């Protein structure tokens, strides 16, 4: 530990122990605790190296009148020190640990009602309970009873922390095997397990007329423990609470369906199959279809041990609502309607483990719109998992599930009037028609279903419904965006688009043209992004395979460059960058006009989004030029100097960073050409670069950009420029290459001359290698790599802030008008 810190820390402890000098807030306390934790984790013994901390804890233990935030800090600090055996012993010798963790003491001081104290008490114990001596102290002090009470505390933060601590106690000190546990630990551990088991059994089932919130907390705790417990503890707990769990399952509380499934799946294993099977069976016989669907989804999502019987049952439950809504035969066998044609339709699910009298009321769910929509969305979110189920589990072809989602999308958009089973009134399905929640969920799942086995056979139906969504005037911006995204995904995985009829292609073009002129900018932005993404699909690169040819898309993109919304302009520029290819070799008048417009945006656009996109466009173009040399690159090369000049002067730091990325590509190209140039027999050392490929760097103004950026006020920009200059120094100057550049009569040029101690030599050329050697670039890079945190956010600075604050607040002669500024980082 630093000597300066060791000198400052005793003074800080004195300030904290003085109740007349409270801190203005507890941010500094949390930072102090973090720093001390770092020291402890680094192997420093806080009890030995910082004895003043023990004195602070003793003072806090005997002075409950201090600020609650400082008392809470003392509790946490006590736990941190007691986490080591020597620290625990030192606190015992100071007679501090028994006092500061005494619940009765805090109650007598009327401080226990403050959540800050309860949280500090829990966190302190949580840090401490990592060795046998601490566990013995915990058990002998009877803290388990208090902790179990806090598990249902009115404060959500306290109850959550209590849950975490209870789980930590059982999981961190549980014996791997009962035979290997010491008798002392085993006895105390068994005491904790027994008390916890009894508490769970007694508290799990709500008393008559009581709310289920207490049961909810108990189930969260049980799931947390079972999910991480080893064999002896998991079995012991599960068997101890099985009867209470069965009572809760049979009670059918909808609010507890998912917490119960969390518990069941956390304890689900071959060893506990009898217990979990007794619990799963009634969960899958619930008369509430929404609860059934949530239970089935939880089983499939969280089951790590597959059971073919329950898996098959869960699959059929999840397909049932889609089967009824879309009338696709997702459940070809085992489905019969036993309704008497009234409002209720009862559906039987025949599987080997489900009794014949197991009925589910569908109509009852339709009467509650929000619950019904939630249930449908759960079914939809399960479809990507269902399509990959084994054939003996899935009762229908996977493509049938895809088509059911397509049909559901048609119903949502109102394109199809559902003809449902008799007995269901059409008004009950109004919650599906125009339901944005179901529609968006179905679109997301359709995106995920593109990998379904046999998906290519459904490409026509999928494209049809997606294009309908694009054309639908009622589609909102999110629906349109998700439709575009799903279409791109399906076109990416289905390499043969010959099954898409010409009519659909024309409808797509019409939809895109309409949306490109939509009054809502979000619609225009999504459309422009879609056109750019369409250009990235490998199977659509050729003109013959293109879903929308370049003659249709290019005018839309060029027109979008003048859109009043900056996001749309930026998206149009990005889309144009994706269109770069062999066609740009020709340097046509239209391309020259487009480039000119992009340069105007870089010079004049008031929004940074579009200007960033322009520089990225030229980066993409230069990458294309580098990999495939153009026959007529004059448009590109003429533009580069303008982009470098304007981009390096931009006020937006991201534009400047992108400009330096462009510089980096130019450097890589120049270095590669330079190596080839001298490989062909040219001499190198001491040569002028007039005929060398490196001459382009000077001509394009690369050095002016780098030197200006080196002095930039944005640290990332200056750092990147420094790194690139170091690269030039190492690759060129060490080889003796002679290069000269001009230091312009601008502020940055004058500053560089000062650094070179060449203030009098105004104008003229400077030799690049001599200049780079004089700029101390390595030291500058180290300095630029450091953030301001290395000065302000230090342990020493933190201690000084606390001392200054305490001294100022405690000074009664201090001018009342003077404010103390505390560095809170």
Secondary structure by P-SEA (a helix, b strand, c coil): ccaaaaaaaaaaaaaaaccccccccaaaaaaaaaaaaaaaaaccccccccaaaaaaaaaaaacccccaaaaaaaaaaaaaaaccaaaaaaaaaaccccccccaaaaaaacccccaaaaaaaaaaaaaccccaaaaaaaaaacaaaaaaaacccccaaaaaaaaaaaaaaaccccccccccccaaaaaaaaaaaaaaaaaaaacccccccccaaaaaaaaaaaaaaaaccccaaaaaaaaaaaaaaaaaaaaccccaaaaaaaaaaaaccccaaaaaaaaaaaaaacccaaaaaaaaaaaaaccccccaaaaaaaaaaaaaaaaaaccccccccccccccccccbbbbbbbcccccccccccaaaaaacaaaaaaaaaaaaaaaaaaaacccccccccaaaaaaaaaaaaaaaaccccccccccccccccccccccaaaaaaaaaaaaaaccccccccaaaaaaaaaaaaaacccccaaaaaaaaaaaaaaaaaccccccccaaaaaaaaaaaaaaaacccaaaaaaaaaaaaaaaacccccccccccccccccaaaaaaacccccaaaaaaaaaaaaaacccccccccaaaaaaaaaaaaaacccccaaaaaaaaaaaaaaaaaaaacccccaaaaaaaaaaaaaaaaacccaaaaaaaaaaaaaaaaaaaaaaaaaaaacccccccccccccaaaaaaaaaaaaaaaaaacccaaaaaaaaaaaaaaaacccccbbbbbbbbcccaaaaaaaaaacccccccccccaaaaaaacaaaaaaaaaacccccccccaaaaaaaaaaaaaaaacccccccbbbbbccc
